[in-house]
Amino acid sequence: MKRYGEHRFPGKLFVVEGIDGSGKSTQLMLLHQWLQAEGYGVVFSEWNSSPLVRETTKRGKKRQTLTPSTFSLIHATDFADRMEHNILPLLKAGAVVLCDRYIYTAFGRDVVRGMDRQWVRELYSFAVKPTAAFYFRVPLDVAMKRILDGRSGVKHYEAGMDLGLSEDPEESFGIFQGRILDEYEKMVPEFDLTTVDATLAIEVQQSFMRLIVKAKLAQAKRLRVAP
Amino acid sequence: MRETYAAPLPGMNLAEMTGKLIVIEGTDGVGRLTQIRLLRPWLEQQGRAVLDTAIKRSELAGKGIQQAKEGHTLGRITLSLFYATDFADRLEHEIVPALRAGFVVLTDRYIYSLMARAIVRGADARWIRNAYGFALKPDAIFYLRIGVDDLIPRVVFSRGFDYWESGMDIHPSEDMYDSFRKYQTELLGEFERLAKEYNFEVIDATPDVRTVFEHLRAGVARVLSGEPREPLFSIPTAGGESLEAATKKVLEMPAPAKPAAPAAEEPAPAAQPLARAAEGDANT
């Protein structure tokens, strides 16, 4: 079993991270469009999307029987399935893989839920180290406003209601996201995350991203596929 | 105070788990389930409440693992983590509450089988030990030891070779027999390493069911009486009756009515006549 950082593949892996409402998914979508137009073989993979464990995750969330440990392990199972069946083979084949959330999401959430910091990092040690990991840094109130304006409410686990932080879902969501934000800040130096100021105009953030991605892809010309 | 191998789970209070956690380990088809079916009524007869649990029985992940395994598309790391999810769910929702309530928890396999399987499939030994670091240390681990040559006839003449128990996922080019032999040999080797590391109490599983049960029962009696392992003079038997008499009584007992267990979804397996019980453990 190869560990984080030991993998060497022809493909490239770019990931976006940040709290809910940081705008990371929008940025990844724009990057995806651009890479496709440039003629790269691009594949997108989303957090918590493996069909293999979907029913199990749904069952746990619906019945609200997930604890910090099972919440963590079921998401690790989901991630492992995508890693083994999707991300690894694609990187071996020379694709550009884009991930909306990666292991850092688990590190943030699971540690805030009380799981041991080193335990979670070791659990995900089979993951491939990204070519670049973009962290969209945003103040809590800005992210909260984006989320709460656009939706009718937040879900139980999303708001961290299982932690008993507050009876009020919105208040709980705020406290929970704030703690995750603190975890992200600690991870920036630990994992050398590329920080993007998520309060800037969307197109400004995007051109910064493209600049970095372009530089990384320049070292790997053979990725380009014929249109 | 109970201990864990590494950091405990958040919110898990390790004090006041007055019950006993007894693990029955061993490879596929060695007769673990048969022995648990004998142990349970024997313990209940002495007034001990028993919870029995096994891999894949969790409310959360049991069904998902079953479905995933039917597809044969399960990656090795994914499979290990799916099992870890199942284990964590049972630990928090079944095992810990039962230990707090003073039950004897008999678990058919524990983290050791899961680690052995993962390691044989190429998982990093350090990684899998970390994954299960939150597990409670049991009061005793009884390992039913058998050699591959004694194991094969048992499996052939009961339920036959199973895809996963034959490691067909890692030796796909072989026929079932060759694959089973190769895979189980590797697995048994890994069990021996774990036996040393985790201080298993080894029980020879090659004799008949009754003999194995006598040894196991003596070991369990010792754990429950709180005596240290390997007593100087004799193995104490619970209730004062002779080992032979107690064993005979249990083996001839009718099935118990309805054993009490917290959160027991499936009916607990009743004591089977020996011929049937020897069919083996089709629960992996």
HADDOCK unambig.tbl for C-alpha pairs under 7 A between the chains (distance, minus, plus):
assign (segid A and resid 1 and name CA) (segid B and resid 122 and name CA) 6.39 0.50 0.50
assign (segid A and resid 1 and name CA) (segid B and resid 123 and name CA) 5.62 0.50 0.50
assign (segid A and resid 1 and name CA) (segid B and resid 124 and name CA) 5.63 0.50 0.50
assign (segid A and resid 52 and name CA) (segid B and resid 68 and name CA) 6.31 0.50 0.50
assign (segid A and resid 53 and name CA) (segid B and resid 64 and name CA) 6.58 0.50 0.50
assign (segid A and resid 55 and name CA) (segid B and resid 64 and name CA) 6.91 0.50 0.50
assign (segid A and resid 56 and name CA) (segid B and resid 60 and name CA) 6.24 0.50 0.50
assign (segid A and resid 56 and name CA) (segid B and resid 61 and name CA) 5.82 0.50 0.50
assign (segid A and resid 56 and name CA) (segid B and resid 64 and name CA) 5.77 0.50 0.50
assign (segid A and resid 59 and name CA) (segid B and resid 60 and name CA) 6.82 0.50 0.50
assign (segid A and resid 60 and name CA) (segid B and resid 60 and name CA) 6.11 0.50 0.50
assign (segid A and resid 69 and name CA) (segid B and resid 9 and name CA) 6.81 0.50 0.50
assign (segid A and resid 69 and name CA) (segid B and resid 88 and name CA) 6.53 0.50 0.50
assign (segid A and resid 70 and name CA) (segid B and resid 85 and name CA) 5.44 0.50 0.50
assign (segid A and resid 70 and name CA) (segid B and resid 88 and name CA) 6.07 0.50 0.50
assign (segid A and resid 70 and name CA) (segid B and resid 89 and name CA) 6.18 0.50 0.50
assign (segid A and resid 73 and name CA) (segid B and resid 81 and name CA) 6.43 0.50 0.50
assign (segid A and resid 73 and name CA) (segid B and resid 84 and name CA) 6.86 0.50 0.50
assign (segid A and resid 73 and name CA) (segid B and resid 85 and name CA) 5.21 0.50 0.50
assign (segid A and resid 74 and name CA) (segid B and resid 82 and name CA) 6.82 0.50 0.50
assign (segid A and resid 74 and name CA) (segid B and resid 85 and name CA) 5.91 0.50 0.50
assign (segid A and resid 76 and name CA) (segid B and resid 81 and name CA) 6.80 0.50 0.50
assign (segid A and resid 77 and name CA) (segid B and resid 78 and name CA) 5.16 0.50 0.50
assign (segid A and resid 77 and name CA) (segid B and resid 81 and name CA) 5.11 0.50 0.50
assign (segid A and resid 77 and name CA) (segid B and resid 82 and name CA) 5.61 0.50 0.50
assign (segid A and resid 80 and name CA) (segid B and resid 77 and name CA) 6.19 0.50 0.50
assign (segid A and resid 80 and name CA) (segid B and resid 78 and name CA) 4.96 0.50 0.50
assign (segid A and resid 81 and name CA) (segid B and resid 75 and name CA) 6.42 0.50 0.50
assign (segid A and resid 81 and name CA) (segid B and resid 78 and name CA) 5.27 0.50 0.50
assign (segid A and resid 84 and name CA) (segid B and resid 75 and name CA) 6.01 0.50 0.50
assign (segid A and resid 114 and name CA) (segid B and resid 10 and name CA) 5.24 0.50 0.50
assign (segid A and resid 115 and name CA) (segid B and resid 9 and name CA) 6.61 0.50 0.50
assign (segid A and resid 115 and name CA) (segid B and resid 10 and name CA) 6.11 0.50 0.50
assign (segid A and resid 116 and name CA) (segid B and resid 7 and name CA) 6.67 0.50 0.50
assign (segid A and resid 119 and name CA) (segid B and resid 130 and name CA) 6.49 0.50 0.50
assign (segid A and resid 122 and name CA) (segid B and resid 127 and name CA) 6.50 0.50 0.50
assign (segid A and resid 122 and name CA) (segid B and resid 130 and name CA) 6.97 0.50 0.50
assign (segid A and resid 123 and name CA) (segid B and resid 127 and name CA) 6.66 0.50 0.50
assign (segid A and resid 123 and name CA) (segid B and resid 131 and name CA) 5.94 0.50 0.50
